C-alpha cells in the first residue's frame, strides 16, 4: 500500500509542477511526450502492484483472485492502447503543423463578359384559325381527318343544302324562261315593234332572277368550309350529322412553318431593346435546341398595371419542332466587353467598409492572404464584373475563400 501512495504522490507532483515560461513549441512537445511516457509507466506499475496485493491478501478466495488477475491483464491492454492513441495523436499534431490551408485562385486578366436580359415569351402560330361555317346547318360530310395536311382552298366540311338546291332548280327554270322572253322582247324592240314597258319588264325579270341565283349560289359556298391557308387539321370538334354555325368552331387549323413569340419586358429596359436587335431563344422542353432571330416589333406603350412593354419575334420553324403555346426563354444581350475582370459572385464578401475579395500575396517566401476592397459592375450567370479595385495579375481566391482571413498563410493548388 505504501508503494501505491508513493506513485500517486509522484503523479500529483508531475501534474502540478509549473511549466517553464517562454518555452518554444519543440520544448513543449518534448515535455508533453516525456510526461505521457511517465504516465503510462506509472499505470503499468500500479496494475502490477494491485495484482501483488490481491495475491498477498489471504481474505480473497481463489476464484476472486483469478478475476482480479484478469482485470489487471485487461488494464494493461488498455495502457497499451492508450500508448498507440497517444502516438497517433502526436503524429497528427506534427503533421498539422506542416499543413497549410489549400486554396484555388484566379489570376485577373481581361476576358469576355456578356450580360443578358432574360424574358419569357409564349409561342404563337402566325397562321392559326378556329374555323366555323358562315351559316347554320347540319354537317353533311367531313372530308378531312385529324392531323391531315391540306392546301389553301381545299374543301374540309360541307353542310346540308337540300333546301337551297331545290330553290336553285326553281330559279334556274324561271331564269331560262325569263331569258327567252327577254331575248324575244329585245329583238322586237330593236325592230321597233312592241312597247318599251314590255321590254323593260322582261329585262327586269331576267336580272332579278339572275341576282336570286347568285345569292343562292353564294349561300351554297357559305355552307362549305375551305382551308384559309396551307396547314394541318389539328382538331375536328363536331361529327357528321351534328349542327354547326358561325358561333361554334368546327375545325382547329394551324400552320407551323412560321411562328411568333411575344414577351413582356420590364420598362427599365425600354432604351436597351430596338427593332432588329438579335436575341437568342431557348425552350425548356427542347434543352438542346436554340435559335437566334431579330426583334421585329418593340411596343411604344408601357402597360400601366405590370409596367412592362411588349416585344415580338418571328421564326421559321424548321422541322416543326416548336409548337404553339410553348414557353420560350429569351436572352437579350444588353452589354458586352472583352476587357473585363470577372470573378464568381460568391467570392465577393462584404463588411462595414464595403465589398471585398481575398487575394494572395508573396511575403518572405510565404503565400499570405490579403484583402482588397472592390467596386462591382453587372452580374450574370453567377459571375460579376469588378469595375474597380483589382489590377491585372492580382490572384483572387475562388475556392476556400470562406475559410481564410487576412494574414493567414495558405497553399495555392490548381
Helices and strands as residue ranges (DSSP letters): H 2-16, H 25-56, H 62-96, E 101-107, E 111-131, E 137-142, E 149-150, E 155-159, H 162-190, H 196-222, E 224-226, E 231-236, E 243-244, E 251-266, G 267-269, E 278-283, E 286-298, E 308-316, G 318-320, E 327-340, E 342-344, G 345-347, E 349-351, E 354-363, E 366-373, E 375-380, E 383-388, E 395-399, E 410-412
